[in-house]
Every structure is written in C-alpha cells, then in structure tokens.
Amino acid sequence: MILHSHDHSHDPKGHDLTHHEVEHLLEHWIEHNESHSVSFKERAAQVARVSELAAQDINRAAELMDECTEMLKKALKDL
C-alpha cells in the first residue's frame, strides 16, 4: 500500500542549484522526515500489539530519522 508519493519531477537536472533552491530542498526534506518520524512513532504503538520487537525496531528507525533531520537542520543553518 502506497501512502504517499515522492514526486521528483521538479528536480533541477542539468544546472547548478541556487541558494534558494538548496534552502527549499532542505526545508522540504526536514518537513518530510519529521512527518515520517511522527508516523513511525504512532505506528510503533500499534505494531507493538503484534510484535514488541518489531515495534522497538520502528522506534529505533524514528530515532535515526530524527538524527538525519538534525543533520539537515545543521546543513540549512550552514548555508
């Protein structure tokens, strides 16, 4: 089941990214990751009723997503 799509048709291929484009891309990725992290945490609670071990794995994935998001926020700050 597909919950959402990743439309990359707007990817600027063939030219250098502008500061504004990089900023927009990073903001998009940050928002996207934060959304996934929330979803992982919500679903982990549901998955725990089926498998506590799998729920732990999903919660760890959320933690790793949060770490990635922090690096993207750092990249945005470093622009």
PDB file as gemmi writes it, atoms N, CA and C in Angstrom:
CRYST1    1.000    1.000    1.000  90.00  90.00  90.00 P 1                      
ATOM      1  N   MET A   1       0.839  -1.177   0.000  1.00  0.00           N  
ATOM      2  CA  MET A   1       0.000   0.000   0.000  1.00  0.00           C  
ATOM      3  C   MET A   1       0.886   1.243   0.000  1.00  0.00           C  
ATOM      4  N   ILE A   2       0.685   2.137  -0.949  1.00  0.00           N  
ATOM      5  CA  ILE A   2       1.436   3.387  -1.045  1.00  0.00           C  
ATOM      6  C   ILE A   2       0.670   4.459  -0.288  1.00  0.00           C  
ATOM      7  N   LEU A   3       1.346   5.092   0.682  1.00  0.00           N  
ATOM      8  CA  LEU A   3       0.706   6.121   1.481  1.00  0.00           C  
ATOM      9  C   LEU A   3       0.908   7.514   0.905  1.00  0.00           C  
ATOM     10  N   HIS A   4       2.012   7.696   0.211  1.00  0.00           N  
ATOM     11  CA  HIS A   4       2.275   8.973  -0.441  1.00  0.00           C  
ATOM     12  C   HIS A   4       3.294   8.740  -1.542  1.00  0.00           C  
ATOM     13  N   SER A   5       3.447   9.744  -2.363  1.00  0.00           N  
ATOM     14  CA  SER A   5       4.406   9.611  -3.458  1.00  0.00           C  
ATOM     15  C   SER A   5       5.557  10.578  -3.246  1.00  0.00           C  
ATOM     16  N   HIS A   6       6.614  10.316  -3.931  1.00  0.00           N  
ATOM     17  CA  HIS A   6       7.792  11.176  -3.924  1.00  0.00           C  
ATOM     18  C   HIS A   6       7.949  11.722  -5.334  1.00  0.00           C  
ATOM     19  N   ASP A   7       7.365  12.859  -5.570  1.00  0.00           N  
ATOM     20  CA  ASP A   7       7.424  13.465  -6.900  1.00  0.00           C  
ATOM     21  C   ASP A   7       8.738  14.224  -7.048  1.00  0.00           C  
ATOM     22  N   HIS A   8       9.592  13.721  -7.897  1.00  0.00           N  
ATOM     23  CA  HIS A   8      10.881  14.370  -8.134  1.00  0.00           C  
ATOM     24  C   HIS A   8      10.931  15.010  -9.513  1.00  0.00           C  
ATOM     25  N   SER A   9       9.773  15.236 -10.111  1.00  0.00           N  
ATOM     26  CA  SER A   9       9.738  15.817 -11.453  1.00  0.00           C  
ATOM     27  C   SER A   9      10.250  17.252 -11.461  1.00  0.00           C  
ATOM     28  N   HIS A  10      10.253  17.902 -10.283  1.00  0.00           N  
ATOM     29  CA  HIS A  10      10.720  19.275 -10.195  1.00  0.00           C  
ATOM     30  C   HIS A  10      12.229  19.360  -9.949  1.00  0.00           C  
ATOM     31  N   ASP A  11      12.900  18.198  -9.882  1.00  0.00           N  
ATOM     32  CA  ASP A  11      14.337  18.204  -9.650  1.00  0.00           C  
ATOM     33  C   ASP A  11      15.036  18.971 -10.769  1.00  0.00           C  
ATOM     34  N   PRO A  12      15.845  19.949 -10.395  1.00  0.00           N  
ATOM     35  CA  PRO A  12      16.553  20.747 -11.408  1.00  0.00           C  
ATOM     36  C   PRO A  12      17.774  20.003 -11.945  1.00  0.00           C  
ATOM     37  N   LYS A  13      17.585  19.253 -12.980  1.00  0.00           N  
ATOM     38  CA  LYS A  13      18.689  18.495 -13.569  1.00  0.00           C  
ATOM     39  C   LYS A  13      19.370  19.358 -14.634  1.00  0.00           C  
ATOM     40  N   GLY A  14      20.665  19.294 -14.625  1.00  0.00           N  
ATOM     41  CA  GLY A  14      21.400  19.965 -15.679  1.00  0.00           C  
ATOM     42  C   GLY A  14      21.848  21.383 -15.348  1.00  0.00           C  
ATOM     43  N   HIS A  15      21.532  21.875 -14.157  1.00  0.00           N  
ATOM     44  CA  HIS A  15      22.052  23.187 -13.788  1.00  0.00           C  
ATOM     45  C   HIS A  15      22.400  23.211 -12.309  1.00  0.00           C  
ATOM     46  N   ASP A  16      23.265  24.139 -11.935  1.00  0.00           N  
ATOM     47  CA  ASP A  16      23.653  24.273 -10.538  1.00  0.00           C  
ATOM     48  C   ASP A  16      22.477  24.791  -9.719  1.00  0.00           C  
ATOM     49  N   LEU A  17      22.364  24.294  -8.519  1.00  0.00           N  
ATOM     50  CA  LEU A  17      21.303  24.746  -7.624  1.00  0.00           C  
ATOM     51  C   LEU A  17      21.613  26.136  -7.087  1.00  0.00           C  
ATOM     52  N   THR A  18      20.599  26.936  -6.978  1.00  0.00           N  
ATOM     53  CA  THR A  18      20.760  28.253  -6.362  1.00  0.00           C  
ATOM     54  C   THR A  18      20.650  28.102  -4.843  1.00  0.00           C  
ATOM     55  N   HIS A  19      21.065  29.129  -4.133  1.00  0.00           N  
ATOM     56  CA  HIS A  19      20.946  29.139  -2.677  1.00  0.00           C  
ATOM     57  C   HIS A  19      19.483  28.914  -2.276  1.00  0.00           C  
ATOM     58  N   HIS A  20      18.583  29.584  -2.948  1.00  0.00           N  
ATOM     59  CA  HIS A  20      17.157  29.466  -2.654  1.00  0.00           C  
ATOM     60  C   HIS A  20      16.660  28.034  -2.895  1.00  0.00           C  
ATOM     61  N   GLU A  21      17.100  27.410  -3.973  1.00  0.00           N  
ATOM     62  CA  GLU A  21      16.692  26.034  -4.265  1.00  0.00           C  
ATOM     63  C   GLU A  21      17.205  25.060  -3.203  1.00  0.00           C  
ATOM     64  N   VAL A  22      18.438  25.249  -2.772  1.00  0.00           N  
ATOM     65  CA  VAL A  22      19.008  24.385  -1.729  1.00  0.00           C  
ATOM     66  C   VAL A  22      18.232  24.568  -0.428  1.00  0.00           C  
ATOM     67  N   GLU A  23      17.953  25.815  -0.101  1.00  0.00           N  
ATOM     68  CA  GLU A  23      17.190  26.115   1.113  1.00  0.00           C  
ATOM     69  C   GLU A  23      15.806  25.436   1.059  1.00  0.00           C  
ATOM     70  N   HIS A  24      15.151  25.569  -0.071  1.00  0.00           N  
ATOM     71  CA  HIS A  24      13.831  24.961  -0.249  1.00  0.00           C  
ATOM     72  C   HIS A  24      13.912  23.433  -0.149  1.00  0.00           C  
ATOM     73  N   LEU A  25      14.912  22.842  -0.773  1.00  0.00           N  
ATOM     74  CA  LEU A  25      15.094  21.397  -0.740  1.00  0.00           C  
ATOM     75  C   LEU A  25      15.311  20.908   0.692  1.00  0.00           C  
ATOM     76  N   LEU A  26      16.186  21.587   1.422  1.00  0.00           N  
ATOM     77  CA  LEU A  26      16.453  21.194   2.799  1.00  0.00           C  
ATOM     78  C   LEU A  26      15.205  21.334   3.666  1.00  0.00           C  
ATOM     79  N   GLU A  27      14.483  22.424   3.493  1.00  0.00           N  
ATOM     80  CA  GLU A  27      13.243  22.613   4.255  1.00  0.00           C  
ATOM     81  C   GLU A  27      12.238  21.503   3.953  1.00  0.00           C  
ATOM     82  N   HIS A  28      12.152  21.121   2.684  1.00  0.00           N  
ATOM     83  CA  HIS A  28      11.253  20.032   2.283  1.00  0.00           C  
ATOM     84  C   HIS A  28      11.669  18.722   2.940  1.00  0.00           C  
ATOM     85  N   TRP A  29      12.953  18.401   2.874  1.00  0.00           N  
ATOM     86  CA  TRP A  29      13.436  17.159   3.469  1.00  0.00           C  
ATOM     87  C   TRP A  29      13.195  17.136   4.980  1.00  0.00           C  
ATOM     88  N   ILE A  30      13.427  18.261   5.647  1.00  0.00           N  
ATOM     89  CA  ILE A  30      13.218  18.349   7.093  1.00  0.00           C  
ATOM     90  C   ILE A  30      11.755  18.071   7.428  1.00  0.00           C  
ATOM     91  N   GLU A  31      10.867  18.744   6.730  1.00  0.00           N  
ATOM     92  CA  GLU A  31       9.432  18.548   6.965  1.00  0.00           C  
ATOM     93  C   GLU A  31       9.030  17.099   6.680  1.00  0.00           C  
ATOM     94  N   HIS A  32       9.540  16.560   5.601  1.00  0.00           N  
ATOM     95  CA  HIS A  32       9.242  15.189   5.198  1.00  0.00           C  
ATOM     96  C   HIS A  32       9.707  14.199   6.273  1.00  0.00           C  
ATOM     97  N   ASN A  33      10.937  14.360   6.734  1.00  0.00           N  
ATOM     98  CA  ASN A  33      11.483  13.464   7.755  1.00  0.00           C  
ATOM     99  C   ASN A  33      10.704  13.566   9.056  1.00  0.00           C  
ATOM    100  N   GLU A  34      10.358  14.795   9.456  1.00  0.00           N  
ATOM    101  CA  GLU A  34       9.605  14.974  10.692  1.00  0.00           C  
ATOM    102  C   GLU A  34       8.252  14.265  10.598  1.00  0.00           C  
ATOM    103  N   SER A  35       7.629  14.352   9.445  1.00  0.00           N  
ATOM    104  CA  SER A  35       6.352  13.679   9.230  1.00  0.00           C  
ATOM    105  C   SER A  35       6.507  12.166   9.349  1.00  0.00           C  
ATOM    106  N   HIS A  36       7.548  11.627   8.748  1.00  0.00           N  
ATOM    107  CA  HIS A  36       7.795  10.181   8.829  1.00  0.00           C  
ATOM    108  C   HIS A  36       8.077   9.756  10.266  1.00  0.00           C  
ATOM    109  N   SER A  37       8.857  10.532  10.985  1.00  0.00           N  
ATOM    110  CA  SER A  37       9.191  10.184  12.360  1.00  0.00           C  
ATOM    111  C   SER A  37       7.933  10.102  13.220  1.00  0.00           C  
ATOM    112  N   VAL A  38       7.047  11.065  13.080  1.00  0.00           N  
ATOM    113  CA  VAL A  38       5.787  11.044  13.827  1.00  0.00           C  
ATOM    114  C   VAL A  38       4.987   9.795  13.459  1.00  0.00           C  
ATOM    115  N   SER A  39       4.911   9.506  12.177  1.00  0.00           N  
ATOM    116  CA  SER A  39       4.177   8.335  11.705  1.00  0.00           C  
ATOM    117  C   SER A  39       4.778   7.044  12.263  1.00  0.00           C  
ATOM    118  N   PHE A  40       6.101   6.941  12.245  1.00  0.00           N  
ATOM    119  CA  PHE A  40       6.768   5.751  12.783  1.00  0.00           C  
ATOM    120  C   PHE A  40       6.387   5.547  14.249  1.00  0.00           C  
ATOM    121  N   LYS A  41       6.443   6.621  15.022  1.00  0.00           N  
ATOM    122  CA  LYS A  41       6.159   6.526  16.456  1.00  0.00           C  
ATOM    123  C   LYS A  41       4.709   6.132  16.705  1.00  0.00           C  
ATOM    124  N   GLU A  42       3.802   6.699  15.949  1.00  0.00           N  
ATOM    125  CA  GLU A  42       2.385   6.339  16.091  1.00  0.00           C  
ATOM    126  C   GLU A  42       2.154   4.879  15.718  1.00  0.00           C  
ATOM    127  N   ARG A  43       2.723   4.464  14.630  1.00  0.00           N  
ATOM    128  CA  ARG A  43       2.520   3.090  14.166  1.00  0.00           C  
ATOM    129  C   ARG A  43       3.214   2.070  15.065  1.00  0.00           C  
ATOM    130  N   ALA A  44       4.336   2.452  15.659  1.00  0.00           N  
ATOM    131  CA  ALA A  44       5.056   1.528  16.544  1.00  0.00           C  
ATOM    132  C   ALA A  44       4.155   1.085  17.693  1.00  0.00           C  
ATOM    133  N   ALA A  45       3.353   2.006  18.203  1.00  0.00           N  
ATOM    134  CA  ALA A  45       2.435   1.658  19.280  1.00  0.00           C  
ATOM    135  C   ALA A  45       1.426   0.612  18.808  1.00  0.00           C  
ATOM    136  N   GLN A  46       0.979   0.739  17.581  1.00  0.00           N  
ATOM    137  CA  GLN A  46       0.036  -0.242  17.027  1.00  0.00           C  
ATOM    138  C   GLN A  46       0.739  -1.571  16.743  1.00  0.00           C  
ATOM    139  N   VAL A  47       1.940  -1.489  16.201  1.00  0.00           N  
ATOM    140  CA  VAL A  47       2.702  -2.697  15.861  1.00  0.00           C  
ATOM    141  C   VAL A  47       3.038  -3.487  17.128  1.00  0.00           C  
ATOM    142  N   ALA A  48       3.217  -2.791  18.247  1.00  0.00           N  
ATOM    143  CA  ALA A  48       3.582  -3.462  19.499  1.00  0.00           C  
ATOM    144  C   ALA A  48       2.568  -4.518  19.895  1.00  0.00           C  
ATOM    145  N   ARG A  49       1.320  -4.335  19.484  1.00  0.00           N  
ATOM    146  CA  ARG A  49       0.289  -5.328  19.800  1.00  0.00           C  
ATOM    147  C   ARG A  49       0.495  -6.621  19.001  1.00  0.00           C  
ATOM    148  N   VAL A  50       1.241  -6.513  17.910  1.00  0.00           N  
ATOM    149  CA  VAL A  50       1.545  -7.681  17.081  1.00  0.00           C  
ATOM    150  C   VAL A  50       2.929  -8.224  17.424  1.00  0.00           C  
ATOM    151  N   SER A  51       3.898  -7.294  17.561  1.00  0.00           N  
ATOM    152  CA  SER A  51       5.281  -7.695  17.850  1.00  0.00           C  
ATOM    153  C   SER A  51       6.010  -6.563  18.562  1.00  0.00           C  
ATOM    154  N   GLU A  52       6.346  -6.801  19.815  1.00  0.00           N  
ATOM    155  CA  GLU A  52       7.082  -5.799  20.589  1.00  0.00           C  
ATOM    156  C   GLU A  52       8.465  -5.557  19.985  1.00  0.00           C  
ATOM    157  N   LEU A  53       9.099  -6.618  19.508  1.00  0.00           N  
ATOM    158  CA  LEU A  53      10.427  -6.489  18.914  1.00  0.00           C  
ATOM    159  C   LEU A  53      10.377  -5.618  17.657  1.00  0.00           C  
ATOM    160  N   ALA A  54       9.398  -5.851  16.804  1.00  0.00           N  
ATOM    161  CA  ALA A  54       9.252  -5.031  15.600  1.00  0.00           C  
ATOM    162  C   ALA A  54       8.965  -3.583  15.977  1.00  0.00           C  
ATOM    163  N   ALA A  55       8.160  -3.364  17.005  1.00  0.00           N  
ATOM    164  CA  ALA A  55       7.865  -2.003  17.455  1.00  0.00           C  
ATOM    165  C   ALA A  55       9.134  -1.302  17.927  1.00  0.00           C  
ATOM    166  N   GLN A  56       9.999  -2.023  18.609  1.00  0.00           N  
ATOM    167  CA  GLN A  56      11.284  -1.460  19.043  1.00  0.00           C  
ATOM    168  C   GLN A  56      12.124  -1.044  17.832  1.00  0.00           C  
ATOM    169  N   ASP A  57      12.121  -1.871  16.803  1.00  0.00           N  
ATOM    170  CA  ASP A  57      12.870  -1.563  15.580  1.00  0.00           C  
ATOM    171  C   ASP A  57      12.324  -0.298  14.919  1.00  0.00           C  
ATOM    172  N   ILE A  58      11.001  -0.176  14.888  1.00  0.00           N  
ATOM    173  CA  ILE A  58      10.377   1.004  14.276  1.00  0.00           C  
ATOM    174  C   ILE A  58      10.701   2.253  15.093  1.00  0.00           C  
ATOM    175  N   ASN A  59      10.667   2.143  16.412  1.00  0.00           N  
ATOM    176  CA  ASN A  59      11.045   3.286  17.245  1.00  0.00           C  
ATOM    177  C   ASN A  59      12.502   3.676  17.031  1.00  0.00           C  
ATOM    178  N   ARG A  60      13.359   2.691  16.835  1.00  0.00           N  
ATOM    179  CA  ARG A  60      14.775   2.993  16.542  1.00  0.00           C  
ATOM    180  C   ARG A  60      14.891   3.693  15.192  1.00  0.00           C  
ATOM    181  N   ALA A  61      14.095   3.259  14.228  1.00  0.00           N  
ATOM    182  CA  ALA A  61      14.092   3.927  12.919  1.00  0.00           C  
ATOM    183  C   ALA A  61      13.670   5.387  13.081  1.00  0.00           C  
ATOM    184  N   ALA A  62      12.694   5.639  13.946  1.00  0.00           N  
ATOM    185  CA  ALA A  62      12.270   7.023  14.203  1.00  0.00           C  
ATOM    186  C   ALA A  62      13.411   7.835  14.811  1.00  0.00           C  
ATOM    187  N   GLU A  63      14.149   7.231  15.728  1.00  0.00           N  
ATOM    188  CA  GLU A  63      15.299   7.919  16.330  1.00  0.00           C  
ATOM    189  C   GLU A  63      16.344   8.265  15.266  1.00  0.00           C  
ATOM    190  N   LEU A  64      16.614   7.318  14.391  1.00  0.00           N  
ATOM    191  CA  LEU A  64      17.591   7.557  13.322  1.00  0.00           C  
ATOM    192  C   LEU A  64      17.089   8.632  12.361  1.00  0.00           C  
ATOM    193  N   MET A  65      15.789   8.630  12.071  1.00  0.00           N  
ATOM    194  CA  MET A  65      15.203   9.671  11.224  1.00  0.00           C  
ATOM    195  C   MET A  65      15.398  11.029  11.878  1.00  0.00           C  
ATOM    196  N   ASP A  66      15.198  11.096  13.201  1.00  0.00           N  
ATOM    197  CA  ASP A  66      15.388  12.346  13.926  1.00  0.00           C  
ATOM    198  C   ASP A  66      16.850  12.816  13.849  1.00  0.00           C  
ATOM    199  N   GLU A  67      17.778  11.862  13.914  1.00  0.00           N  
ATOM    200  CA  GLU A  67      19.196  12.222  13.776  1.00  0.00           C  
ATOM    201  C   GLU A  67      19.474  12.787  12.385  1.00  0.00           C  
ATOM    202  N   CYS A  68      18.917  12.169  11.363  1.00  0.00           N  
ATOM    203  CA  CYS A  68      19.069  12.671   9.992  1.00  0.00           C  
ATOM    204  C   CYS A  68      18.493  14.077   9.877  1.00  0.00           C  
ATOM    205  N   THR A  69      17.340  14.285  10.484  1.00  0.00           N  
ATOM    206  CA  THR A  69      16.693  15.591  10.429  1.00  0.00           C  
ATOM    207  C   THR A  69      17.575  16.651  11.080  1.00  0.00           C  
ATOM    208  N   GLU A  70      18.207  16.307  12.179  1.00  0.00           N  
ATOM    209  CA  GLU A  70      19.101  17.261  12.847  1.00  0.00           C  
ATOM    210  C   GLU A  70      20.280  17.637  11.940  1.00  0.00           C  
ATOM    211  N   MET A  71      20.789  16.666  11.188  1.00  0.00           N  
ATOM    212  CA  MET A  71      21.883  16.971  10.258  1.00  0.00           C  
ATOM    213  C   MET A  71      21.400  17.880   9.126  1.00  0.00           C  
ATOM    214  N   LEU A  72      20.182  17.652   8.649  1.00  0.00           N  
ATOM    215  CA  LEU A  72      19.622  18.518   7.611  1.00  0.00           C  
ATOM    216  C   LEU A  72      19.409  19.927   8.145  1.00  0.00           C  
ATOM    217  N   LYS A  73      18.980  20.048   9.403  1.00  0.00           N  
ATOM    218  CA  LYS A  73      18.815  21.374  10.010  1.00  0.00           C  
ATOM    219  C   LYS A  73      20.159  22.067  10.132  1.00  0.00           C  
ATOM    220  N   LYS A  74      21.205  21.301  10.457  1.00  0.00           N  
ATOM    221  CA  LYS A  74      22.556  21.861  10.523  1.00  0.00           C  
ATOM    222  C   LYS A  74      22.986  22.342   9.139  1.00  0.00           C  
ATOM    223  N   ALA A  75      22.711  21.534   8.120  1.00  0.00           N  
ATOM    224  CA  ALA A  75      23.061  21.934   6.752  1.00  0.00           C  
ATOM    225  C   ALA A  75      22.344  23.221   6.378  1.00  0.00           C  
ATOM    226  N   LEU A  76      21.078  23.343   6.760  1.00  0.00           N  
ATOM    227  CA  LEU A  76      20.317  24.566   6.473  1.00  0.00           C  
ATOM    228  C   LEU A  76      20.944  25.751   7.173  1.00  0.00           C  
ATOM    229  N   LYS A  77      21.336  25.576   8.414  1.00  0.00           N  
ATOM    230  CA  LYS A  77      21.989  26.653   9.170  1.00  0.00           C  
ATOM    231  C   LYS A  77      23.337  27.026   8.552  1.00  0.00           C  
ATOM    232  N   ASP A  78      24.041  26.026   8.011  1.00  0.00           N  
ATOM    233  CA  ASP A  78      25.377  26.245   7.449  1.00  0.00           C  
ATOM    234  C   ASP A  78      25.366  26.857   6.040  1.00  0.00           C  
ATOM    235  N   LEU A  79      24.189  27.023   5.458  1.00  0.00           N  
ATOM    236  CA  LEU A  79      24.109  27.610   4.112  1.00  0.00           C  
ATOM    237  C   LEU A  79      24.716  29.006   4.079  1.00  0.00           C  
TER     238      LEU A  79                                                      
END                                                                             
